[in-house]
Amino acid sequence: MEVFCIFSPALLLIFCLKYSAAAPALFALPKTSNWSDFYIAQEYLDKYYTPKGRHQAAEMISGGNSMTRKVQQMQTFFGLQVTGKLDHSTMDIIKKPRCGVPDIANYRLFPGEPKWKKRTLTAKTGEADIMISFENGDHGDSYPFDGPRGTLAHAFAPGEGLGGDTHFDNAEKWTMGMNGFNLFTVAAHEFGHALGLAHSTDPSSLMYPTYKYQHPFGFRLPKDDVKGIQALYGPREFGSRKPPVSRQPFSNLPTPYNPDHCDSKFSFDAVTMLGKELLFFKDRYFWRRQAQLTSHVQPLSITSSFPQLMSNVDAAYEIAERGIAFFFKGRSVLKTFVVFVGVVFLGN
């Protein structure tokens, strides 16, 4: 005689509750929540707080790790009040768009703090150390995407094969501004994983798991991330790795441009905000000023960062929501994406 057993999720849940009276409560929902929140939370904890290859439901039945314990781990990581309940603050975090890399140290994709042996990054066609792609749903790496929102992207730790590879969910609305999801913000986070960084519990860190818009222009890596990357690769080395450059004869070097700021006749050609920085343009030079900086600002050549402009900008303005900036020179208008401008400035 053959016996077939069919279990629905609801029956399985009742079974677990009935035969685990001696164990702690598996979950607790706030009064205003519904069962959909429970299933959303279960999927979230299965993805980010459960060892790969072992499903949350299996752990609940075996008693290895209850859902309450997983909720407590998640609340601890995000600095929430540790209640073990799916309260409103916990569900708010669970429903935020985020990176697809797990949070708990024992379950991370980064055992043993892997890092690249090389310290010089190169770009090439064909196979590379870090392969970047936009993927849909199940794309063959055992970490399928879930459509719009939810998981935005994921990356693998340094190593062979998939090591360093970075995947973005093609179902998301990727933009260079504030609408949708800013590609610079997410890519910077994922490349941190590709270099060996795991998630940080510091909300101001680039490596915080949930999405938070970062304006590309004038972006500076937070201290927590600097400490993390230097722990892997050591502090920045000055001068030792720069390739030799040909130098002009001393007599041919341009004279430094140091205008007299006290001159009553001195004025700028154009002034605009780009991200967190204020830019001043004059002739073929411009100045970058950050609000938190009080030190003297040296002039830079316009062509060093805006080669199409050459000199003498008449006006400029930024549309932050779209991530673009416009520069006016005579009858000409230059449109540039701020994300690329931001990348230019990262090394200065």
C-alpha positions as CSV (number, residue, x, y, z in Angstrom):
1,M,0.0,0.0,0.0
2,E,1.3,3.4,-0.9
3,V,0.6,6.4,1.3
4,F,1.0,10.0,-0.1
5,C,1.3,12.9,2.4
6,I,0.6,16.4,1.2
7,F,1.5,19.3,3.5
8,S,0.5,22.8,2.8
9,P,2.5,25.7,4.4
10,A,-0.4,26.3,6.8
11,L,-0.6,22.7,7.9
12,L,3.2,22.5,8.3
13,L,3.1,25.6,10.5
14,I,0.3,24.1,12.7
15,F,2.3,20.9,13.0
16,C,5.4,22.8,14.1
17,L,3.3,24.8,16.7
18,K,1.6,21.7,18.1
19,Y,4.7,19.7,18.7
20,S,7.0,22.4,20.0
21,A,5.2,23.4,23.1
22,A,8.3,23.0,25.2
23,A,10.3,25.2,22.9
24,P,10.3,29.0,22.9
25,A,7.7,30.8,20.8
26,L,8.6,30.6,17.1
27,F,7.3,34.1,16.3
28,A,5.1,36.9,17.4
29,L,3.4,39.4,15.2
30,P,2.1,42.9,16.2
31,K,-1.6,43.2,16.2
32,T,-1.8,45.3,13.0
33,S,0.4,42.8,11.0
34,N,-1.0,40.1,8.8
35,W,0.2,36.7,7.8
36,S,1.9,38.1,4.6
37,D,4.4,39.8,6.9
38,F,5.2,36.4,8.5
39,Y,6.0,34.9,5.1
40,I,8.0,37.9,4.0
41,A,10.0,37.7,7.2
42,Q,10.5,34.0,6.8
43,E,11.9,34.4,3.3
44,Y,14.1,37.3,4.5
45,L,15.6,35.3,7.4
46,D,16.0,32.3,5.2
47,K,18.0,34.4,2.7
48,Y,20.2,36.5,5.0
49,Y,20.3,34.7,8.4
50,T,20.3,31.0,7.6
51,P,23.3,28.9,6.4
52,K,23.3,28.2,2.7
53,G,21.7,24.9,1.9
54,R,19.5,24.7,5.0
55,H,16.0,26.1,4.9
56,Q,14.5,28.1,7.7
57,A,11.5,25.7,8.0
58,A,13.9,22.7,8.4
59,E,15.7,24.5,11.3
60,M,12.3,25.3,12.9
61,I,11.3,21.6,12.9
62,S,14.7,20.3,14.1
63,G,14.9,22.9,16.8
64,G,18.3,24.1,15.7
65,N,17.4,27.7,15.3
66,S,13.9,29.0,15.9
67,M,12.5,32.0,13.9
68,T,12.5,34.0,17.1
69,R,16.3,33.5,17.4
70,K,16.8,34.6,13.8
71,V,14.7,37.7,14.4
72,Q,16.8,38.5,17.4
73,Q,20.0,38.1,15.4
74,M,18.6,40.4,12.7
75,Q,17.5,43.0,15.3
76,T,20.9,42.9,17.0
77,F,22.7,43.5,13.6
78,F,20.5,46.5,12.8
79,G,20.7,48.0,16.3
80,L,17.0,47.5,17.0
81,Q,15.3,46.7,20.3
82,V,15.9,42.9,20.6
83,T,12.4,41.5,21.2
84,G,12.4,38.4,18.9
85,K,9.1,39.7,17.6
86,L,8.2,41.0,14.1
87,D,7.3,44.4,15.3
88,H,6.9,47.4,13.1
89,S,10.5,48.7,13.2
90,T,11.7,45.2,12.4
91,M,9.3,44.8,9.4
92,D,10.3,48.3,8.2
93,I,13.9,47.1,7.8
94,I,12.9,43.7,6.3
95,K,10.9,45.5,3.6
96,K,13.7,47.9,2.6
97,P,15.5,47.3,-0.7
98,R,19.0,45.9,0.0
99,C,22.1,44.0,-1.0
100,G,21.7,40.2,-1.5
101,V,24.8,39.2,0.6
102,P,23.9,37.6,4.0
103,D,24.6,39.6,7.2
104,I,25.6,37.2,9.9
105,A,29.3,36.5,10.1
106,N,29.0,32.7,10.3
107,Y,26.9,32.6,7.2
108,R,28.7,35.2,5.0
109,L,30.1,34.5,1.6
110,F,33.4,35.8,3.0
111,P,35.0,33.1,5.3
112,G,38.6,33.7,6.2
113,E,38.6,37.3,5.0
114,P,39.6,36.7,1.4
115,K,41.3,39.4,-0.6
116,W,43.0,39.9,-4.0
117,K,46.7,39.2,-4.2
118,K,47.1,42.0,-6.8
119,R,46.6,45.6,-5.9
120,T,46.5,47.1,-9.4
121,L,43.0,47.0,-11.1
122,T,42.9,46.7,-14.9
123,A,40.1,46.7,-17.4
124,K,39.9,44.3,-20.4
125,T,37.5,42.5,-22.7
126,G,36.8,38.8,-22.3
127,E,37.4,37.0,-18.9
128,A,38.4,39.3,-16.0
129,D,38.8,39.0,-12.3
130,I,35.6,40.9,-11.6
131,M,32.9,40.2,-14.2
132,I,30.0,42.7,-14.1
133,S,26.5,41.8,-15.5
134,F,22.8,42.6,-15.2
135,E,20.8,39.5,-14.6
136,N,17.2,38.4,-14.4
137,G,15.7,36.0,-11.8
138,D,17.6,32.7,-11.5
139,H,20.9,33.3,-13.4
140,G,22.9,30.3,-12.4
141,D,24.8,31.2,-9.2
142,S,22.3,29.9,-6.6
143,Y,21.3,33.4,-5.6
144,P,18.3,34.3,-7.8
145,F,17.0,37.8,-8.0
146,D,13.4,38.5,-6.9
147,G,12.2,41.2,-9.4
148,P,11.7,44.9,-8.6
149,R,12.9,46.1,-5.2
150,G,13.8,43.5,-2.6
151,T,17.3,42.3,-3.5
152,L,19.0,44.9,-5.8
153,A,22.4,43.2,-6.4
154,H,25.0,40.9,-5.0
155,A,28.7,40.2,-5.3
156,F,31.1,37.4,-4.5
157,A,34.3,37.6,-2.4
158,P,37.7,37.6,-4.1
159,G,38.7,34.2,-5.5
160,E,38.6,31.9,-8.5
161,G,35.5,31.3,-10.6
162,L,32.7,33.5,-9.4
163,G,35.0,35.3,-7.1
164,G,34.7,39.0,-7.4
165,D,31.8,38.8,-9.9
166,T,29.1,41.4,-9.4
167,H,25.5,41.0,-10.5
168,F,22.8,43.6,-10.7
169,D,19.0,42.8,-10.9
170,N,18.0,43.8,-14.4
171,A,14.4,44.2,-13.1
172,E,15.3,47.3,-11.1
173,K,15.0,50.9,-12.4
174,W,18.7,51.9,-12.5
175,T,19.3,55.6,-12.7
176,M,22.1,58.2,-12.2
177,G,20.0,60.4,-10.0
178,M,17.6,60.1,-7.1
179,N,14.8,58.4,-9.0
180,G,14.7,54.6,-8.9
181,F,18.0,53.1,-7.6
182,N,21.2,55.0,-8.1
183,L,23.7,52.8,-9.9
184,F,26.7,54.5,-8.4
185,T,25.5,53.9,-4.9
186,V,24.7,50.2,-5.4
187,A,27.8,49.5,-7.5
188,A,30.1,51.1,-4.9
189,H,28.6,48.9,-2.2
190,E,28.9,45.7,-4.3
191,F,32.4,46.5,-5.4
192,G,33.2,46.6,-1.7
193,H,32.1,43.0,-1.5
194,A,34.1,42.2,-4.6
195,L,37.2,43.5,-2.8
196,G,36.5,41.5,0.3
197,L,34.4,43.7,2.6
198,A,31.4,42.2,4.4
199,H,28.4,44.1,5.7
200,S,28.8,46.7,8.4
201,T,26.4,47.5,11.3
202,D,27.3,51.2,11.0
203,P,24.3,53.0,9.3
204,S,26.7,55.6,7.9
205,S,28.9,53.0,6.2
206,L,28.8,52.3,2.5
207,M,28.6,48.6,3.4
208,Y,25.4,48.9,5.4
209,P,23.0,46.3,3.9
210,T,20.0,48.4,3.1
211,Y,19.9,50.9,0.2
212,K,20.6,54.6,1.0
213,Y,21.1,57.1,-1.8
214,Q,24.6,58.6,-2.1
215,H,25.3,61.5,-4.4
216,P,28.2,60.5,-6.6
217,F,29.8,64.0,-6.9
218,G,32.2,64.6,-4.1
219,F,31.6,61.2,-2.5
220,R,34.1,60.3,0.2
221,L,34.4,56.8,1.5
222,P,33.2,56.7,5.2
223,K,35.8,56.0,7.9
224,D,34.3,52.6,8.7
225,D,34.8,51.4,5.2
226,V,38.3,52.9,5.0
227,K,39.3,51.0,8.1
228,G,37.8,47.8,6.6
229,I,39.6,48.0,3.3
230,Q,42.9,49.0,5.0
231,A,42.6,46.0,7.3
232,L,42.6,43.8,4.2
233,Y,45.1,45.6,2.0
234,G,47.0,47.9,4.3
235,P,47.1,51.7,4.4
236,R,47.4,53.7,1.2
237,E,50.9,53.9,-0.2
238,F,52.1,57.3,-1.5
239,G,54.4,57.6,-4.4
240,S,55.7,54.0,-4.5
241,R,53.3,52.6,-7.1
242,K,52.8,55.6,-9.4
243,P,54.2,55.0,-13.0
244,P,57.0,57.3,-14.1
245,V,55.8,60.4,-16.0
246,S,57.6,62.7,-18.4
247,R,58.1,66.1,-16.9
248,Q,58.2,69.4,-18.7
249,P,61.3,71.6,-18.5
250,F,61.0,74.0,-15.6
251,S,60.8,77.0,-17.9
252,N,57.8,75.6,-19.7
253,L,55.7,74.9,-16.6
254,P,52.6,77.1,-16.3
255,T,52.5,79.8,-13.7
256,P,50.3,78.9,-10.8
257,Y,47.0,80.7,-10.8
258,N,46.5,82.5,-7.5
259,P,44.0,85.3,-7.9
260,D,43.7,88.0,-5.3
261,H,40.4,87.2,-3.5
262,C,40.5,90.6,-1.9
263,D,40.5,92.4,-5.3
264,S,37.2,94.3,-5.5
265,K,37.0,93.7,-9.3
266,F,37.4,89.9,-8.9
267,S,34.3,87.8,-9.8
268,F,33.5,84.3,-10.9
269,D,32.2,83.3,-14.3
270,A,29.8,80.7,-12.8
271,V,28.9,79.1,-9.5
272,T,26.9,75.9,-9.0
273,M,26.2,73.1,-6.5
274,L,27.1,69.6,-7.5
275,G,26.1,67.1,-4.9
276,K,27.7,68.1,-1.6
277,E,30.2,70.5,-3.2
278,L,30.1,74.1,-4.3
279,L,32.0,74.8,-7.6
280,F,33.4,78.1,-8.7
281,F,34.5,78.7,-12.3
282,K,36.9,81.4,-13.5
283,D,38.6,81.5,-16.9
284,R,40.2,78.1,-17.3
285,Y,40.2,77.2,-13.6
286,F,37.6,76.1,-11.0
287,W,37.5,75.5,-7.3
288,R,35.7,72.7,-5.3
289,R,34.4,73.6,-1.9
290,Q,32.9,71.1,0.6
291,A,30.8,72.5,3.4
292,Q,32.8,70.7,6.1
293,L,36.2,71.8,4.8
294,T,37.7,75.0,6.2
295,S,41.2,74.8,4.6
296,H,42.3,76.8,1.7
297,V,41.0,75.5,-1.7
298,Q,43.5,75.4,-4.6
299,P,42.3,76.1,-8.2
300,L,42.1,73.2,-10.6
301,S,42.3,73.2,-14.4
302,I,38.8,72.8,-15.9
303,T,40.1,70.5,-18.6
304,S,41.4,68.1,-15.9
305,S,37.8,67.1,-15.0
306,F,35.7,68.7,-17.8
307,P,37.8,68.3,-20.9
308,Q,34.9,69.3,-23.2
309,L,34.6,72.7,-21.6
310,M,38.1,74.0,-22.1
311,S,37.6,77.3,-20.3
312,N,35.3,80.3,-19.6
313,V,32.0,78.7,-18.3
314,D,29.2,81.1,-18.5
315,A,26.7,79.3,-16.3
316,A,26.1,75.8,-14.8
317,Y,23.4,74.0,-12.8
318,E,22.6,70.5,-11.7
319,I,19.3,68.5,-11.7
320,A,20.0,66.2,-8.7
321,E,16.9,64.0,-9.3
322,R,18.2,63.0,-12.7
323,G,21.9,62.9,-11.8
324,I,22.9,65.3,-14.6
325,A,24.5,68.7,-14.9
326,F,24.4,71.3,-17.6
327,F,27.3,73.7,-18.4
328,F,26.7,76.7,-20.7
329,K,29.4,78.4,-22.8
330,G,28.3,80.9,-25.3
331,R,25.6,79.2,-27.4
332,S,26.9,75.8,-26.5
333,V,25.4,73.5,-23.8
334,L,27.3,70.5,-22.4
335,K,25.2,67.9,-20.6
336,T,27.2,65.5,-18.4
337,F,26.2,62.7,-16.1
338,V,27.3,63.5,-12.5
339,V,28.2,59.9,-11.8
340,F,31.1,60.1,-14.2
341,V,32.2,63.5,-12.8
342,G,32.1,62.0,-9.4
343,V,34.4,59.1,-10.4
344,V,36.9,61.6,-11.8
345,F,37.1,63.3,-8.4
346,L,37.5,60.2,-6.3
347,G,41.2,60.1,-6.7
348,N,41.9,63.8,-6.0
